[in-house]
Amino acid sequence: MADKLKITLVKSPIGAVPKHKKTVEALGLRKMNKTVEMPDNAAVRGMINQVSHLVKVEEV
């Protein structure tokens, strides 16, 4: 596993389940096509798994 993950919001969470909207915001993603770097740990992987249909992930 890499030590960091690049997470990009590629689909709008407007019509998503409210829990998924909060998860996207907790990842630090506020706008479309913005990218954040997060540590690669179980908590972040779980959040990504929950909103995998809205984000694109790359290992850094």
PQR file with spaces between the fields and no chain letter, atoms N, CA, C, O and H, PARSE charges and radii, in Angstrom:
ATOM       1  N    MET     1       0.832   -1.187    0.000 -0.4000 1.5000
ATOM       2  CA   MET     1       0.000    0.000    0.000 -0.0000 2.0000
ATOM       3  C    MET     1       0.878    1.252    0.000  0.5500 1.7000
ATOM       4  O    MET     1       1.957    1.274    0.591 -0.5500 1.4000
ATOM       5  N    ALA     2       0.393    2.280   -0.670 -0.4000 1.5000
ATOM       6  CA   ALA     2       1.108    3.548   -0.704 -0.0000 2.0000
ATOM       7  C    ALA     2       0.896    4.273    0.623  0.5500 1.7000
ATOM       8  O    ALA     2       0.013    3.912    1.400 -0.5500 1.4000
ATOM       9  H    ALA     2      -0.484    2.262   -1.150  0.4000 1.0000
ATOM      10  N    ASP     3       1.715    5.302    0.878 -0.4000 1.5000
ATOM      11  CA   ASP     3       1.552    6.041    2.118 -0.0000 2.0000
ATOM      12  C    ASP     3       0.550    7.178    1.989  0.5500 1.7000
ATOM      13  O    ASP     3       0.050    7.680    2.995 -0.5500 1.4000
ATOM      14  H    ASP     3       2.433    5.595    0.246  0.4000 1.0000
ATOM      15  N    LYS     4       0.248    7.591    0.748 -0.4000 1.5000
ATOM      16  CA   LYS     4      -0.751    8.643    0.516 -0.0000 2.0000
ATOM      17  C    LYS     4      -1.669    8.256   -0.637  0.5500 1.7000
ATOM      18  O    LYS     4      -1.296    7.478   -1.515 -0.5500 1.4000
ATOM      19  H    LYS     4       0.654    7.183   -0.069  0.4000 1.0000
ATOM      20  N    LEU     5      -2.866    8.809   -0.616 -0.4000 1.5000
ATOM      21  CA   LEU     5      -3.839    8.604   -1.687 -0.0000 2.0000
ATOM      22  C    LEU     5      -4.260    9.961   -2.225  0.5500 1.7000
ATOM      23  O    LEU     5      -4.493   10.895   -1.459 -0.5500 1.4000
ATOM      24  H    LEU     5      -3.169    9.441    0.097  0.4000 1.0000
ATOM      25  N    LYS     6      -4.358   10.068   -3.548 -0.4000 1.5000
ATOM      26  CA   LYS     6      -4.896   11.262   -4.189 -0.0000 2.0000
ATOM      27  C    LYS     6      -6.358   10.969   -4.504  0.5500 1.7000
ATOM      28  O    LYS     6      -6.655   10.040   -5.255 -0.5500 1.4000
ATOM      29  H    LYS     6      -4.169    9.308   -4.171  0.4000 1.0000
ATOM      30  N    ILE     7      -7.263   11.745   -3.943 -0.4000 1.5000
ATOM      31  CA   ILE     7      -8.698   11.518   -4.121 -0.0000 2.0000
ATOM      32  C    ILE     7      -9.280   12.719   -4.858  0.5500 1.7000
ATOM      33  O    ILE     7      -9.104   13.862   -4.436 -0.5500 1.4000
ATOM      34  H    ILE     7      -7.022   12.499   -3.333  0.4000 1.0000
ATOM      35  N    THR     8      -9.977   12.451   -5.968 -0.4000 1.5000
ATOM      36  CA   THR     8     -10.564   13.503   -6.796 -0.0000 2.0000
ATOM      37  C    THR     8     -12.070   13.292   -6.885  0.5500 1.7000
ATOM      38  O    THR     8     -12.538   12.182   -7.139 -0.5500 1.4000
ATOM      39  H    THR     8     -10.120   11.522   -6.311  0.4000 1.0000
ATOM      40  N    LEU     9     -12.822   14.366   -6.675 -0.4000 1.5000
ATOM      41  CA   LEU     9     -14.271   14.308   -6.800 -0.0000 2.0000
ATOM      42  C    LEU     9     -14.629   14.430   -8.280  0.5500 1.7000
ATOM      43  O    LEU     9     -14.385   15.470   -8.892 -0.5500 1.4000
ATOM      44  H    LEU     9     -12.442   15.267   -6.469  0.4000 1.0000
ATOM      45  N    VAL    10     -15.212   13.363   -8.865 -0.4000 1.5000
ATOM      46  CA   VAL    10     -15.511   13.369  -10.302 -0.0000 2.0000
ATOM      47  C    VAL    10     -17.005   13.408  -10.596  0.5500 1.7000
ATOM      48  O    VAL    10     -17.398   13.638  -11.739 -0.5500 1.4000
ATOM      49  H    VAL    10     -15.411   12.518   -8.368  0.4000 1.0000
ATOM      50  N    LYS    11     -17.838   13.188   -9.593 -0.4000 1.5000
ATOM      51  CA   LYS    11     -19.284   13.227   -9.796 -0.0000 2.0000
ATOM      52  C    LYS    11     -19.901   14.028   -8.659  0.5500 1.7000
ATOM      53  O    LYS    11     -19.484   13.905   -7.507 -0.5500 1.4000
ATOM      54  H    LYS    11     -17.519   13.001   -8.665  0.4000 1.0000
ATOM      55  N    SER    12     -20.877   14.833   -8.978 -0.4000 1.5000
ATOM      56  CA   SER    12     -21.496   15.698   -7.981 -0.0000 2.0000
ATOM      57  C    SER    12     -22.291   14.897   -6.953  0.5500 1.7000
ATOM      58  O    SER    12     -23.018   13.970   -7.310 -0.5500 1.4000
ATOM      59  H    SER    12     -21.215   14.933   -9.914  0.4000 1.0000
ATOM      60  N    PRO    13     -22.153   15.254   -5.682 -0.5600 1.5000
ATOM      61  CA   PRO    13     -22.920   14.575   -4.632  0.2800 2.0000
ATOM      62  C    PRO    13     -24.306   15.196   -4.399  0.5500 1.7000
ATOM      63  O    PRO    13     -24.951   14.885   -3.399 -0.5500 1.4000
ATOM      64  N    ILE    14     -24.769   16.063   -5.296 -0.4000 1.5000
ATOM      65  CA   ILE    14     -26.043   16.760   -5.089 -0.0000 2.0000
ATOM      66  C    ILE    14     -27.199   15.782   -4.892  0.5500 1.7000
ATOM      67  O    ILE    14     -27.985   15.944   -3.959 -0.5500 1.4000
ATOM      68  H    ILE    14     -24.244   16.316   -6.109  0.4000 1.0000
ATOM      69  N    GLY    15     -27.315   14.781   -5.744 -0.4000 1.5000
ATOM      70  CA   GLY    15     -28.430   13.849   -5.631 -0.0000 2.0000
ATOM      71  C    GLY    15     -28.133   12.632   -4.776  0.5500 1.7000
ATOM      72  O    GLY    15     -28.937   11.702   -4.715 -0.5500 1.4000
ATOM      73  H    GLY    15     -26.677   14.650   -6.502  0.4000 1.0000
ATOM      74  N    ALA    16     -26.988   12.631   -4.118 -0.4000 1.5000
ATOM      75  CA   ALA    16     -26.560   11.455   -3.352 -0.0000 2.0000
ATOM      76  C    ALA    16     -27.276   11.376   -2.000  0.5500 1.7000
ATOM      77  O    ALA    16     -27.921   12.327   -1.557 -0.5500 1.4000
ATOM      78  H    ALA    16     -26.335   13.386   -4.168  0.4000 1.0000
ATOM      79  N    VAL    17     -27.140   10.229   -1.372 -0.4000 1.5000
ATOM      80  CA   VAL    17     -27.672   10.011   -0.033 -0.0000 2.0000
ATOM      81  C    VAL    17     -27.005   11.021    0.913  0.5500 1.7000
ATOM      82  O    VAL    17     -25.806   11.264    0.774 -0.5500 1.4000
ATOM      83  H    VAL    17     -26.616    9.457   -1.732  0.4000 1.0000
ATOM      84  N    PRO    18     -27.721   11.608    1.853 -0.5600 1.5000
ATOM      85  CA   PRO    18     -27.123   12.600    2.762  0.2800 2.0000
ATOM      86  C    PRO    18     -25.864   12.100    3.479  0.5500 1.7000
ATOM      87  O    PRO    18     -24.930   12.870    3.703 -0.5500 1.4000
ATOM      88  N    LYS    19     -25.839   10.834    3.833 -0.4000 1.5000
ATOM      89  CA   LYS    19     -24.659   10.272    4.498 -0.0000 2.0000
ATOM      90  C    LYS    19     -23.444   10.316    3.573  0.5500 1.7000
ATOM      91  O    LYS    19     -22.325   10.554    4.029 -0.5500 1.4000
ATOM      92  H    LYS    19     -26.597   10.208    3.652  0.4000 1.0000
ATOM      93  N    HIS    20     -23.658   10.088    2.282 -0.4000 1.5000
ATOM      94  CA   HIS    20     -22.567   10.130    1.318 -0.0000 2.0000
ATOM      95  C    HIS    20     -22.085   11.560    1.106  0.5500 1.7000
ATOM      96  O    HIS    20     -20.889   11.786    0.922 -0.5500 1.4000
ATOM      97  H    HIS    20     -24.566    9.895    1.912  0.4000 1.0000
ATOM      98  N    LYS    21     -22.999   12.528    1.128 -0.4000 1.5000
ATOM      99  CA   LYS    21     -22.617   13.933    1.002 -0.0000 2.0000
ATOM     100  C    LYS    21     -21.683   14.328    2.141  0.5500 1.7000
ATOM     101  O    LYS    21     -20.677   15.005    1.929 -0.5500 1.4000
ATOM     102  H    LYS    21     -23.971   12.344    1.277  0.4000 1.0000
ATOM     103  N    LYS    22     -22.030   13.894    3.349 -0.4000 1.5000
ATOM     104  CA   LYS    22     -21.199   14.217    4.515 -0.0000 2.0000
ATOM     105  C    LYS    22     -19.850   13.523    4.447  0.5500 1.7000
ATOM     106  O    LYS    22     -18.843   14.080    4.882 -0.5500 1.4000
ATOM     107  H    LYS    22     -22.847   13.344    3.521  0.4000 1.0000
ATOM     108  N    THR    23     -19.821   12.312    3.904 -0.4000 1.5000
ATOM     109  CA   THR    23     -18.564   11.587    3.763 -0.0000 2.0000
ATOM     110  C    THR    23     -17.649   12.297    2.772  0.5500 1.7000
ATOM     111  O    THR    23     -16.450   12.419    3.020 -0.5500 1.4000
ATOM     112  H    THR    23     -20.640   11.860    3.550  0.4000 1.0000
ATOM     113  N    VAL    24     -18.195   12.766    1.654 -0.4000 1.5000
ATOM     114  CA   VAL    24     -17.410   13.495    0.652 -0.0000 2.0000
ATOM     115  C    VAL    24     -16.837   14.759    1.283  0.5500 1.7000
ATOM     116  O    VAL    24     -15.669   15.084    1.070 -0.5500 1.4000
ATOM     117  H    VAL    24     -19.169   12.666    1.452  0.4000 1.0000
ATOM     118  N    GLU    25     -17.641   15.466    2.050 -0.4000 1.5000
ATOM     119  CA   GLU    25     -17.164   16.690    2.691 -0.0000 2.0000
ATOM     120  C    GLU    25     -16.113   16.382    3.756  0.5500 1.7000
ATOM     121  O    GLU    25     -15.167   17.150    3.930 -0.5500 1.4000
ATOM     122  H    GLU    25     -18.590   15.202    2.223  0.4000 1.0000
ATOM     123  N    ALA    26     -16.271   15.274    4.463 -0.4000 1.5000
ATOM     124  CA   ALA    26     -15.292   14.876    5.483 -0.0000 2.0000
ATOM     125  C    ALA    26     -13.947   14.510    4.851  0.5500 1.7000
ATOM     126  O    ALA    26     -12.904   14.621    5.495 -0.5500 1.4000
ATOM     127  H    ALA    26     -17.040   14.650    4.321  0.4000 1.0000
ATOM     128  N    LEU    27     -13.975   14.078    3.605 -0.4000 1.5000
ATOM     129  CA   LEU    27     -12.728   13.799    2.885 -0.0000 2.0000
ATOM     130  C    LEU    27     -12.031   15.087    2.451  0.5500 1.7000
ATOM     131  O    LEU    27     -10.893   15.054    1.982 -0.5500 1.4000
ATOM     132  H    LEU    27     -14.822   13.987    3.082  0.4000 1.0000
ATOM     133  N    GLY    28     -12.710   16.212    2.608 -0.4000 1.5000
ATOM     134  CA   GLY    28     -12.120   17.496    2.246 -0.0000 2.0000
ATOM     135  C    GLY    28     -12.434   17.932    0.837  0.5500 1.7000
ATOM     136  O    GLY    28     -11.804   18.851    0.314 -0.5500 1.4000
ATOM     137  H    GLY    28     -13.634   16.239    2.989  0.4000 1.0000
ATOM     138  N    LEU    29     -13.406   17.280    0.210 -0.4000 1.5000
ATOM     139  CA   LEU    29     -13.776   17.611   -1.173 -0.0000 2.0000
ATOM     140  C    LEU    29     -15.000   18.513   -1.167  0.5500 1.7000
ATOM     141  O    LEU    29     -16.080   18.106   -0.741 -0.5500 1.4000
ATOM     142  H    LEU    29     -13.918   16.533    0.634  0.4000 1.0000
ATOM     143  N    ARG    30     -14.825   19.738   -1.641 -0.4000 1.5000
ATOM     144  CA   ARG    30     -15.907   20.706   -1.643 -0.0000 2.0000
ATOM     145  C    ARG    30     -16.453   20.964   -3.053  0.5500 1.7000
ATOM     146  O    ARG    30     -17.650   21.191   -3.224 -0.5500 1.4000
ATOM     147  H    ARG    30     -13.948   20.069   -1.987  0.4000 1.0000
ATOM     148  N    LYS    31     -15.576   20.929   -4.056 -0.4000 1.5000
ATOM     149  CA   LYS    31     -15.975   21.256   -5.428 -0.0000 2.0000
ATOM     150  C    LYS    31     -15.584   20.139   -6.375  0.5500 1.7000
ATOM     151  O    LYS    31     -14.716   19.318   -6.079 -0.5500 1.4000
ATOM     152  H    LYS    31     -14.603   20.745   -3.917  0.4000 1.0000
ATOM     153  N    MET    32     -16.244   20.130   -7.519 -0.4000 1.5000
ATOM     154  CA   MET    32     -15.966   19.138   -8.553 -0.0000 2.0000
ATOM     155  C    MET    32     -14.527   19.266   -9.061  0.5500 1.7000
ATOM     156  O    MET    32     -13.980   20.365   -9.154 -0.5500 1.4000
ATOM     157  H    MET    32     -16.950   20.796   -7.759  0.4000 1.0000
ATOM     158  N    ASN    33     -13.932   18.120   -9.385 -0.4000 1.5000
ATOM     159  CA   ASN    33     -12.583   18.023   -9.955 -0.0000 2.0000
ATOM     160  C    ASN    33     -11.490   18.554   -9.044  0.5500 1.7000
ATOM     161  O    ASN    33     -10.385   18.831   -9.511 -0.5500 1.4000
ATOM     162  H    ASN    33     -14.376   17.227   -9.309  0.4000 1.0000
ATOM     163  N    LYS    34     -11.771   18.704   -7.755 -0.4000 1.5000
ATOM     164  CA   LYS    34     -10.732   19.088   -6.803 -0.0000 2.0000
ATOM     165  C    LYS    34     -10.110   17.824   -6.233  0.5500 1.7000
ATOM     166  O    LYS    34     -10.775   16.800   -6.078 -0.5500 1.4000
ATOM     167  H    LYS    34     -12.669   18.479   -7.375  0.4000 1.0000
ATOM     168  N    THR    35      -8.828   17.913   -5.925 -0.4000 1.5000
ATOM     169  CA   THR    35      -8.074   16.762   -5.447 -0.0000 2.0000
ATOM     170  C    THR    35      -7.501   17.046   -4.071  0.5500 1.7000
ATOM     171  O    THR    35      -7.029   18.150   -3.798 -0.5500 1.4000
ATOM     172  H    THR    35      -8.288   18.745   -6.050  0.4000 1.0000
ATOM     173  N    VAL    36      -7.545   16.044   -3.210 -0.4000 1.5000
ATOM     174  CA   VAL    36      -6.913   16.132   -1.898 -0.0000 2.0000
ATOM     175  C    VAL    36      -6.004   14.923   -1.712  0.5500 1.7000
ATOM     176  O    VAL    36      -6.226   13.867   -2.304 -0.5500 1.4000
ATOM     177  H    VAL    36      -7.928   15.147   -3.431  0.4000 1.0000
ATOM     178  N    GLU    37      -4.989   15.090   -0.890 -0.4000 1.5000
ATOM     179  CA   GLU    37      -4.114   13.977   -0.533 -0.0000 2.0000
ATOM     180  C    GLU    37      -4.426   13.578    0.897  0.5500 1.7000
ATOM     181  O    GLU    37      -4.416   14.413    1.801 -0.5500 1.4000
ATOM     182  H    GLU    37      -4.809   15.948   -0.409  0.4000 1.0000
ATOM     183  N    MET    38      -4.700   12.313    1.094 -0.4000 1.5000
ATOM     184  CA   MET    38      -5.034   11.786    2.416 -0.0000 2.0000
ATOM     185  C    MET    38      -4.096   10.630    2.729  0.5500 1.7000
ATOM     186  O    MET    38      -3.585    9.986    1.814 -0.5500 1.4000
ATOM     187  H    MET    38      -4.709   11.635    0.359  0.4000 1.0000
ATOM     188  N    PRO    39      -3.862   10.358    4.014 -0.5600 1.5000
ATOM     189  CA   PRO    39      -3.043    9.198    4.363  0.2800 2.0000
ATOM     190  C    PRO    39      -3.765    7.911    4.002  0.5500 1.7000
ATOM     191  O    PRO    39      -4.994    7.844    4.033 -0.5500 1.4000
ATOM     192  N    ASP    40      -3.001    6.906    3.664 -0.4000 1.5000
ATOM     193  CA   ASP    40      -3.582    5.612    3.299 -0.0000 2.0000
ATOM     194  C    ASP    40      -3.740    4.767    4.560  0.5500 1.7000
ATOM     195  O    ASP    40      -2.817    4.065    4.973 -0.5500 1.4000
ATOM     196  H    ASP    40      -2.002    6.960    3.639  0.4000 1.0000
ATOM     197  N    ASN    41      -4.923    4.845    5.161 -0.4000 1.5000
ATOM     198  CA   ASN    41      -5.209    4.021    6.334 -0.0000 2.0000
ATOM     199  C    ASN    41      -6.616    3.441    6.215  0.5500 1.7000
ATOM     200  O    ASN    41      -7.348    3.755    5.277 -0.5500 1.4000
ATOM     201  H    ASN    41      -5.673    5.415    4.825  0.4000 1.0000
ATOM     202  N    ALA    42      -6.981    2.607    7.156 -0.4000 1.5000
ATOM     203  CA   ALA    42      -8.258    1.895    7.085 -0.0000 2.0000
ATOM     204  C    ALA    42      -9.454    2.847    7.122  0.5500 1.7000
ATOM     205  O    ALA    42     -10.452    2.601    6.445 -0.5500 1.4000
ATOM     206  H    ALA    42      -6.386    2.352    7.918  0.4000 1.0000
ATOM     207  N    ALA    43      -9.372    3.916    7.892 -0.4000 1.5000
ATOM     208  CA   ALA    43     -10.490    4.853    8.007 -0.0000 2.0000
ATOM     209  C    ALA    43     -10.761    5.547    6.676  0.5500 1.7000
ATOM     210  O    ALA    43     -11.908    5.639    6.238 -0.5500 1.4000
ATOM     211  H    ALA    43      -8.562    4.116    8.443  0.4000 1.0000
ATOM     212  N    VAL    44      -9.712    6.030    6.046 -0.4000 1.5000
ATOM     213  CA   VAL    44      -9.862    6.724    4.760 -0.0000 2.0000
ATOM     214  C    VAL    44     -10.312    5.745    3.685  0.5500 1.7000
ATOM     215  O    VAL    44     -11.153    6.084    2.852 -0.5500 1.4000
ATOM     216  H    VAL    44      -8.781    5.955    6.402  0.4000 1.0000
ATOM     217  N    ARG    45      -9.758    4.524    3.693 -0.4000 1.5000
ATOM     218  CA   ARG    45     -10.170    3.510    2.713 -0.0000 2.0000
ATOM     219  C    ARG    45     -11.662    3.191    2.862  0.5500 1.7000
ATOM     220  O    ARG    45     -12.353    2.995    1.863 -0.5500 1.4000
ATOM     221  H    ARG    45      -9.075    4.248    4.369  0.4000 1.0000
ATOM     222  N    GLY    46     -12.151    3.141    4.078 -0.4000 1.5000
ATOM     223  CA   GLY    46     -13.573    2.882    4.312 -0.0000 2.0000
ATOM     224  C    GLY    46     -14.447    3.998    3.780  0.5500 1.7000
ATOM     225  O    GLY    46     -15.509    3.746    3.211 -0.5500 1.4000
ATOM     226  H    GLY    46     -11.589    3.300    4.890  0.4000 1.0000
ATOM     227  N    MET    47     -13.998    5.248    3.965 -0.4000 1.5000
ATOM     228  CA   MET    47     -14.747    6.390    3.452 -0.0000 2.0000
ATOM     229  C    MET    47     -14.780    6.367    1.924  0.5500 1.7000
ATOM     230  O    MET    47     -15.811    6.643    1.310 -0.5500 1.4000
ATOM     231  H    MET    47     -13.135    5.453    4.428  0.4000 1.0000
ATOM     232  N    ILE    48     -13.640    6.033    1.324 -0.4000 1.5000
ATOM     233  CA   ILE    48     -13.558    5.955   -0.137 -0.0000 2.0000
ATOM     234  C    ILE    48     -14.464    4.841   -0.653  0.5500 1.7000
ATOM     235  O    ILE    48     -15.142    5.006   -1.667 -0.5500 1.4000
ATOM     236  H    ILE    48     -12.803    5.808    1.823  0.4000 1.0000
ATOM     237  N    ASN    49     -14.473    3.725    0.036 -0.4000 1.5000
ATOM     238  CA   ASN    49     -15.308    2.592   -0.371 -0.0000 2.0000
ATOM     239  C    ASN    49     -16.783    2.976   -0.374  0.5500 1.7000
ATOM     240  O    ASN    49     -17.545    2.526   -1.230 -0.5500 1.4000
ATOM     241  H    ASN    49     -13.922    3.591    0.860  0.4000 1.0000
ATOM     242  N    GLN    50     -17.183    3.806    0.582 -0.4000 1.5000
ATOM     243  CA   GLN    50     -18.580    4.218    0.699 -0.0000 2.0000
ATOM     244  C    GLN    50     -19.012    5.123   -0.449  0.5500 1.7000
ATOM     245  O    GLN    50     -20.158    5.055   -0.894 -0.5500 1.4000
ATOM     246  H    GLN    50     -16.564    4.172    1.277  0.4000 1.0000
ATOM     247  N    VAL    51     -18.110    5.965   -0.928 -0.4000 1.5000
ATOM     248  CA   VAL    51     -18.458    6.919   -1.991 -0.0000 2.0000
ATOM     249  C    VAL    51     -17.643    6.655   -3.261  0.5500 1.7000
ATOM     250  O    VAL    51     -17.317    7.591   -3.992 -0.5500 1.4000
ATOM     251  H    VAL    51     -17.180    6.020   -0.566  0.4000 1.0000
ATOM     252  N    SER    52     -17.319    5.418   -3.521 -0.4000 1.5000
ATOM     253  CA   SER    52     -16.479    5.061   -4.675 -0.0000 2.0000
ATOM     254  C    SER    52     -17.094    5.462   -6.010  0.5500 1.7000
ATOM     255  O    SER    52     -16.373    5.653   -6.990 -0.5500 1.4000
ATOM     256  H    SER    52     -17.583    4.658   -2.927  0.4000 1.0000
ATOM     257  N    HIS    53     -18.410    5.592   -6.059 -0.4000 1.5000
ATOM     258  CA   HIS    53     -19.078    5.982   -7.298 -0.0000 2.0000
ATOM     259  C    HIS    53     -18.957    7.486   -7.564  0.5500 1.7000
ATOM     260  O    HIS    53     -19.326    7.947   -8.644 -0.5500 1.4000
ATOM     261  H    HIS    53     -18.996    5.437   -5.263  0.4000 1.0000
ATOM     262  N    LEU    54     -18.451    8.252   -6.603 -0.4000 1.5000
ATOM     263  CA   LEU    54     -18.327    9.695   -6.757 -0.0000 2.0000
ATOM     264  C    LEU    54     -16.884   10.172   -6.896  0.5500 1.7000
ATOM     265  O    LEU    54     -16.647   11.309   -7.305 -0.5500 1.4000
ATOM     266  H    LEU    54     -18.151    7.878   -5.726  0.4000 1.0000
ATOM     267  N    VAL    55     -15.919    9.319   -6.561 -0.4000 1.5000
ATOM     268  CA   VAL    55     -14.528    9.739   -6.526 -0.0000 2.0000
ATOM     269  C    VAL    55     -13.620    8.857   -7.381  0.5500 1.7000
ATOM     270  O    VAL    55     -13.968    7.729   -7.730 -0.5500 1.4000
ATOM     271  H    VAL    55     -16.111    8.396   -6.228  0.4000 1.0000
ATOM     272  N    LYS    56     -12.449    9.403   -7.708 -0.4000 1.5000
ATOM     273  CA   LYS    56     -11.392    8.662   -8.392 -0.0000 2.0000
ATOM     274  C    LYS    56     -10.188    8.669   -7.455  0.5500 1.7000
ATOM     275  O    LYS    56      -9.851    9.707   -6.885 -0.5500 1.4000
ATOM     276  H    LYS    56     -12.167   10.320   -7.424  0.4000 1.0000
ATOM     277  N    VAL    57      -9.535    7.510   -7.294 -0.4000 1.5000
ATOM     278  CA   VAL    57      -8.445    7.390   -6.338 -0.0000 2.0000
ATOM     279  C    VAL    57      -7.167    6.948   -7.048  0.5500 1.7000
ATOM     280  O    VAL    57      -7.189    6.050   -7.890 -0.5500 1.4000
ATOM     281  H    VAL    57      -9.809    6.667   -7.757  0.4000 1.0000
ATOM     282  N    GLU    58      -6.055    7.592   -6.698 -0.4000 1.5000
ATOM     283  CA   GLU    58      -4.744    7.220   -7.215 -0.0000 2.0000
ATOM     284  C    GLU    58      -3.810    7.058   -6.029  0.5500 1.7000
ATOM     285  O    GLU    58      -3.867    7.827   -5.069 -0.5500 1.4000
ATOM     286  H    GLU    58      -6.037    8.322   -6.014  0.4000 1.0000
ATOM     287  N    GLU    59      -2.942    6.039   -6.104 -0.4000 1.5000
ATOM     288  CA   GLU    59      -1.934    5.865   -5.062 -0.0000 2.0000
ATOM     289  C    GLU    59      -0.724    6.705   -5.416  0.5500 1.7000
ATOM     290  O    GLU    59      -0.269    6.716   -6.560 -0.5500 1.4000
ATOM     291  H    GLU    59      -2.896    5.414   -6.883  0.4000 1.0000
ATOM     292  N    VAL    60      -0.204    7.415   -4.409 -0.4000 1.5000
ATOM     293  CA   VAL    60       0.962    8.295   -4.622 -0.0000 2.0000
ATOM     294  C    VAL    60       2.179    7.659   -4.015  0.5500 1.7000
ATOM     295  O    VAL    60       3.269    8.226   -4.077 -0.5500 1.4000
ATOM     296  H    VAL    60      -0.574    7.406   -3.480  0.4000 1.0000
